[in-house]
Amino acid sequence: MVREILREAEETDRREDELYGDARGDELPEQLRTAEGRKAALAEAKRRIEERKGRPVGPQEPEQDVELDPELVLGRGGRRAGRREWPRVARRELESRRERQAEPVPRDREDRLFGALGRLEENHRVDLAANQAYERWRSTSRDTLGRVMKGYSKPYTPPTLPDGQVNLSDPDSRVMRSKGLPHRQAYNVQSAVTEQQIILAAEISLAAADFGQLEPILDRALAHLSRHGIDEQPEAVVGDAGYWHTQQIQAIEDRGIEVLVPPDGAAREGNRPGWEHGLYDTMREKLKTERGRKLYALRKITIEPVFGQIKYNRRVTQFVRRGRAAVHSELRLVAATHNILKLHNHWIANTA
């Protein structure tokens, strides 16, 4: 039996070698191996579907690429981060543009499929443009000693095909994982609340981590208050260790607002390696004071109960709409009804 199985395997290998040679046999067709070929094939497929559905076939929309300003990268450590930082910054700029456009997710599955394919191609174009911008910057810039930064230790070839994944039901969402939970398609909800558990701002993020979200959610909360004639700044801003961002913490404190964010997670014993001296030790000492402990303890009775009330008391455990704009509207509706319930309970308590 073993000899027979081996003979069949050898015969299969021989036939495949005759058909494909050194190729694997599952490569893309020749017309889909270039961006131009894929674009033409998708346009033709979309045209046939539009005709089949009896919808008018309009002109193809022009491609929009993100213009990457080198200063955006250099201001975020691009001189140290090197080539990898440029595509990351370009992707962030692309996502910012998509957020401003706030395009709805089509209900038709075929339309969503073409939209997802278009996103993959757009991501690929942005990555290539970011790499070209990096090449131009490096060929004309100089290092700290005034030397031209030419030549690389390792040759680099940009990818010829788009990479990554896109969810076909909600292309705006991302695969995320919370502590102790499996990976799932989700949004990261950000909120700012008062001591009375009133939500001042409710936003969504496409990043699983809370890193970098402290200053944006504070700015949105202050903007909402200012719109209603309240210009008084908060006495302090409190967040858990996931919100530690040195530059943002310093920027907020420069505005006269005290910040209490531990540099070390609750599950960690001792300090984070390399997170010593300077602002790290200053924050640790501040959290050890009586005032620091009192203010940071408020986090457990402000923001944490808000999410508990929404998720467990009101059973709002997932979004029912699709697309960044629709999910954002749904989140704000949930936040508004939460505030109404809080105000209603406050009215009952004061009239009893």
C-alpha positions as CSV (number, residue, x, y, z in Angstrom):
1,M,0.0,0.0,0.0
2,V,2.8,2.4,0.8
3,R,4.6,1.7,-2.5
4,E,1.3,2.3,-4.4
5,I,0.7,5.6,-2.6
6,L,4.2,6.8,-3.3
7,R,3.9,5.8,-7.0
8,E,0.6,7.8,-7.3
9,A,2.3,10.8,-5.6
10,E,5.3,10.6,-8.0
11,E,3.0,10.4,-11.0
12,T,1.0,13.4,-9.8
13,D,4.2,15.4,-9.3
14,R,5.4,14.4,-12.8
15,R,2.1,15.5,-14.4
16,E,2.1,18.8,-12.5
17,D,5.7,19.5,-13.5
18,E,4.8,19.0,-17.2
19,L,1.9,21.4,-16.8
20,Y,3.3,24.1,-14.6
21,G,7.1,23.7,-14.7
22,D,8.6,25.5,-11.7
23,A,5.4,27.4,-11.0
24,R,3.1,26.4,-8.2
25,G,0.0,26.3,-10.3
26,D,-2.1,28.7,-8.2
27,E,-0.5,32.0,-9.5
28,L,-2.7,34.8,-10.6
29,P,-3.5,34.9,-14.3
30,E,-1.2,37.0,-16.4
31,Q,-3.7,39.8,-16.9
32,L,-4.1,40.2,-13.1
33,R,-0.5,40.5,-12.1
34,T,-0.2,44.2,-12.7
35,A,-2.2,47.1,-11.3
36,E,-3.3,48.2,-14.7
37,G,-4.5,44.6,-15.6
38,R,-6.4,44.3,-12.3
39,K,-8.0,47.7,-12.8
40,A,-9.2,46.8,-16.3
41,A,-10.6,43.4,-15.2
42,L,-12.5,44.9,-12.3
43,A,-13.9,47.7,-14.4
44,E,-15.1,45.1,-17.0
45,A,-16.6,42.9,-14.3
46,K,-18.4,45.8,-12.6
47,R,-19.7,46.9,-16.0
48,R,-21.3,43.5,-16.7
49,I,-22.9,43.4,-13.2
50,E,-24.3,46.9,-13.7
51,E,-25.8,45.9,-17.0
52,R,-27.2,42.7,-15.5
53,K,-28.9,44.7,-12.8
54,G,-30.3,47.2,-15.2
55,R,-28.4,50.1,-13.7
56,P,-26.7,52.9,-15.7
57,V,-23.0,52.4,-16.3
58,G,-21.3,55.8,-15.5
59,P,-17.7,56.9,-16.1
60,Q,-15.1,55.4,-13.8
61,E,-14.2,57.6,-10.9
62,P,-10.7,59.0,-11.0
63,E,-8.2,57.6,-8.5
64,Q,-7.4,59.7,-5.5
65,D,-4.0,59.3,-3.9
66,V,-2.7,60.7,-0.6
67,E,-0.1,63.3,-1.0
68,L,2.5,62.4,1.7
69,D,4.2,65.5,3.2
70,P,7.7,64.5,4.4
71,E,7.3,66.7,7.4
72,L,4.4,64.5,8.6
73,V,6.8,61.6,8.8
74,L,9.9,63.5,10.0
75,G,7.9,65.1,12.8
76,R,7.0,61.6,14.1
77,G,10.4,60.2,14.2
78,G,10.8,59.4,10.6
79,R,14.6,60.0,10.7
80,R,15.0,57.3,13.2
81,A,12.2,54.9,12.1
82,G,13.3,54.7,8.5
83,R,11.4,53.2,5.6
84,R,8.7,51.4,7.6
85,E,7.3,54.6,9.1
86,W,6.5,56.2,5.8
87,P,3.8,53.7,4.7
88,R,2.3,53.8,8.3
89,V,1.9,57.6,8.2
90,A,0.5,57.4,4.6
91,R,-2.1,54.8,5.7
92,R,-3.1,57.0,8.6
93,E,-3.6,59.9,6.2
94,L,-5.6,57.7,3.9
95,E,-7.9,56.5,6.8
96,S,-8.3,60.2,7.8
97,R,-9.5,61.0,4.3
98,R,-11.9,58.0,4.4
99,E,-13.2,59.2,7.7
100,R,-13.9,62.7,6.4
101,Q,-15.7,61.2,3.3
102,A,-17.8,59.0,5.6
103,E,-19.1,56.9,2.6
104,P,-21.9,54.5,3.5
105,V,-21.4,50.7,3.1
106,P,-23.5,49.4,0.2
107,R,-26.3,47.0,1.0
108,D,-25.7,44.9,-2.1
109,R,-23.0,42.3,-1.5
110,E,-21.5,42.6,-5.0
111,D,-21.2,46.3,-4.5
112,R,-19.5,45.7,-1.2
113,L,-17.1,43.2,-2.8
114,F,-16.0,45.8,-5.4
115,G,-15.6,48.4,-2.7
116,A,-13.4,46.1,-0.7
117,L,-11.3,45.3,-3.8
118,G,-11.0,49.0,-4.5
119,R,-9.7,49.5,-1.0
120,L,-7.0,46.9,-1.3
121,E,-5.8,48.5,-4.5
122,E,-5.9,52.0,-3.0
123,N,-3.9,50.7,0.0
124,H,-1.4,49.3,-2.4
125,R,-1.1,52.5,-4.3
126,V,-0.6,54.5,-1.2
127,D,2.2,52.1,0.0
128,L,4.0,52.5,-3.3
129,A,3.7,56.3,-3.2
130,A,5.0,56.3,0.4
131,N,8.0,54.2,-0.6
132,Q,8.7,56.5,-3.6
133,A,8.5,59.5,-1.2
134,Y,10.9,57.9,1.1
135,E,13.4,57.1,-1.7
136,R,13.2,60.8,-2.9
137,W,13.8,62.1,0.7
138,R,16.7,59.8,1.4
139,S,18.4,60.5,-1.9
140,T,18.4,64.3,-1.2
141,S,18.7,64.5,2.6
142,R,21.8,64.4,4.8
143,D,22.5,62.7,8.1
144,T,23.5,64.5,11.3
145,L,27.2,64.6,10.1
146,G,26.2,66.3,6.8
147,R,26.7,63.2,4.7
148,V,24.3,62.3,1.8
149,M,22.2,59.3,2.9
150,K,22.6,57.1,-0.2
151,G,22.9,53.4,-0.3
152,Y,21.1,50.7,1.8
153,S,22.4,47.8,3.8
154,K,19.6,45.6,2.3
155,P,18.0,45.9,-1.2
156,Y,14.3,46.6,-1.1
157,T,11.7,45.7,-3.7
158,P,8.1,47.1,-3.1
159,P,5.3,44.5,-3.2
160,T,3.7,44.0,-6.6
161,L,0.4,42.8,-5.2
162,P,-1.9,44.3,-2.5
163,D,-1.6,42.6,0.9
164,G,-3.8,42.5,4.0
165,Q,-7.5,41.6,4.5
166,V,-10.8,43.5,4.1
167,N,-14.0,42.5,5.7
168,L,-16.8,42.2,3.1
169,S,-19.6,43.0,5.5
170,D,-18.0,46.1,7.0
171,P,-14.8,47.2,5.2
172,D,-14.3,50.0,7.7
173,S,-14.0,47.7,10.8
174,R,-10.8,45.9,11.8
175,V,-9.9,42.6,13.4
176,M,-9.2,43.3,17.1
177,R,-8.6,41.4,20.2
178,S,-9.4,42.4,23.7
179,K,-7.6,40.8,26.7
180,G,-9.0,37.4,27.4
181,L,-11.2,37.4,24.2
182,P,-10.7,35.9,20.8
183,H,-10.1,38.0,17.7
184,R,-13.2,39.6,16.2
185,Q,-14.3,42.2,13.8
186,A,-14.7,45.4,15.8
187,Y,-14.3,49.1,16.4
188,N,-12.5,50.6,19.4
189,V,-14.8,52.9,21.3
190,Q,-13.4,55.9,23.0
191,S,-15.3,58.0,25.6
192,A,-14.7,60.9,27.9
193,V,-17.0,61.2,31.0
194,T,-17.4,63.5,34.0
195,E,-17.4,62.5,37.6
196,Q,-21.2,62.2,37.4
197,Q,-20.8,59.6,34.5
198,I,-22.1,62.0,31.9
199,I,-20.6,61.2,28.5
200,L,-18.9,64.3,27.0
201,A,-17.5,62.6,23.9
202,A,-17.9,59.3,22.2
203,E,-15.7,58.3,19.2
204,I,-14.6,55.2,17.4
205,S,-11.0,54.2,16.5
206,L,-9.8,51.7,14.0
207,A,-6.8,50.8,16.2
208,A,-7.1,48.1,18.8
209,A,-4.8,49.9,21.2
210,D,-5.7,53.0,23.1
211,F,-2.2,54.4,22.5
212,G,-2.5,57.9,21.0
213,Q,-6.2,58.4,21.8
214,L,-5.9,60.5,24.9
215,E,-5.4,64.0,23.4
216,P,-7.9,63.5,20.5
217,I,-10.8,62.4,22.8
218,L,-10.0,65.3,25.2
219,D,-10.1,67.8,22.3
220,R,-13.4,66.4,21.1
221,A,-14.9,66.7,24.6
222,L,-13.7,70.3,25.0
223,A,-15.0,71.1,21.6
224,H,-18.5,69.8,22.5
225,L,-18.4,71.8,25.8
226,S,-17.3,75.0,24.0
227,R,-20.2,74.6,21.5
228,H,-22.6,74.9,24.4
229,G,-20.8,77.9,26.0
230,I,-18.7,76.0,28.5
231,D,-15.0,77.1,28.2
232,E,-13.8,75.9,31.6
233,Q,-11.0,73.3,31.3
234,P,-11.1,70.1,33.4
235,E,-9.0,70.0,36.5
236,A,-7.5,66.7,35.6
237,V,-7.5,64.0,32.9
238,V,-7.4,60.4,34.1
239,G,-6.7,57.3,31.9
240,D,-5.4,53.8,32.3
241,A,-1.9,52.6,31.3
242,G,-2.9,51.9,27.8
243,Y,-3.3,55.7,27.1
244,W,0.4,56.4,27.9
245,H,1.8,58.7,25.2
246,T,4.6,60.8,26.3
247,Q,4.2,63.6,23.8
248,Q,0.4,63.9,24.3
249,I,0.7,63.9,28.1
250,Q,3.3,66.7,27.9
251,A,1.2,68.6,25.5
252,I,-1.9,68.4,27.7
253,E,0.0,69.4,30.8
254,D,1.4,72.4,28.9
255,R,-2.2,73.5,28.5
256,G,-2.6,73.6,32.3
257,I,-4.5,70.4,32.7
258,E,-3.1,67.8,35.1
259,V,-2.7,64.3,33.6
260,L,-2.8,61.0,35.6
261,V,-1.9,58.0,33.5
262,P,0.3,55.2,35.0
263,P,3.3,54.3,32.8
264,D,3.1,50.7,34.1
265,G,0.2,48.3,33.6
266,A,-1.6,46.9,36.6
267,A,-0.6,43.3,35.8
268,R,3.1,44.2,35.5
269,E,5.4,43.7,38.5
270,G,7.9,46.6,38.7
271,N,8.6,49.2,36.0
272,R,8.5,48.7,32.3
273,P,12.0,48.1,30.9
274,G,13.5,51.3,29.6
275,W,10.6,53.4,31.0
276,E,12.7,55.2,33.6
277,H,13.6,58.7,34.7
278,G,12.0,61.9,33.4
279,L,8.3,62.0,32.9
280,Y,8.0,58.2,33.8
281,D,9.3,58.7,37.3
282,T,7.5,62.0,37.8
283,M,4.2,60.3,37.0
284,R,4.9,57.4,39.3
285,E,5.7,59.8,42.2
286,K,2.5,61.8,41.4
287,L,0.4,58.7,41.6
288,K,1.8,57.8,45.0
289,T,0.7,61.0,46.6
290,E,-2.6,61.3,48.4
291,R,-4.0,63.6,45.8
292,G,-2.8,61.3,42.9
293,R,-4.3,58.2,44.5
294,K,-7.6,60.0,45.1
295,L,-7.9,61.4,41.6
296,Y,-6.9,58.1,39.9
297,A,-9.4,56.1,42.0
298,L,-12.1,58.2,40.3
299,R,-11.5,56.2,37.1
300,K,-13.1,53.1,38.7
301,I,-16.3,55.0,39.5
302,T,-16.6,57.1,36.4
303,I,-15.7,55.5,33.0
304,E,-15.8,51.9,34.0
305,P,-19.4,51.9,35.3
306,V,-20.5,53.7,32.1
307,F,-19.4,50.9,29.9
308,G,-20.9,48.4,32.4
309,Q,-24.2,50.1,32.3
310,I,-24.3,50.3,28.5
311,K,-23.1,46.7,27.9
312,Y,-24.7,44.7,30.7
313,N,-27.7,46.7,32.0
314,R,-28.9,48.0,28.6
315,R,-27.6,45.0,26.6
316,V,-25.9,47.1,24.0
317,T,-23.1,44.7,23.3
318,Q,-22.5,45.2,19.5
319,F,-23.2,47.6,16.7
320,V,-26.1,46.7,14.4
321,R,-25.1,49.1,11.6
322,R,-22.2,48.9,9.2
323,G,-19.6,51.5,8.1
324,R,-17.6,54.0,10.1
325,A,-20.2,56.9,9.7
326,A,-23.2,54.7,10.6
327,V,-21.4,53.1,13.6
328,H,-20.4,56.5,14.8
329,S,-24.0,57.7,14.7
330,E,-25.2,54.6,16.5
331,L,-22.5,55.1,19.2
332,R,-23.6,58.8,19.7
333,L,-27.2,57.7,20.0
334,V,-26.3,55.2,22.7
335,A,-24.3,57.9,24.5
336,A,-27.2,60.4,24.2
337,T,-29.7,58.0,25.7
338,H,-27.2,57.1,28.4
339,N,-27.0,60.8,29.4
340,I,-30.8,61.2,29.2
341,L,-31.2,58.3,31.7
342,K,-28.6,59.9,34.0
343,L,-30.4,63.2,33.9
344,H,-33.8,61.5,34.5
345,N,-32.5,59.7,37.5
346,H,-31.0,62.9,38.8
347,W,-34.3,64.7,38.4
348,I,-36.1,61.9,40.2
349,A,-33.6,62.0,43.1
350,N,-34.0,65.8,43.5
351,T,-37.8,65.8,43.3
352,A,-38.4,62.9,45.7
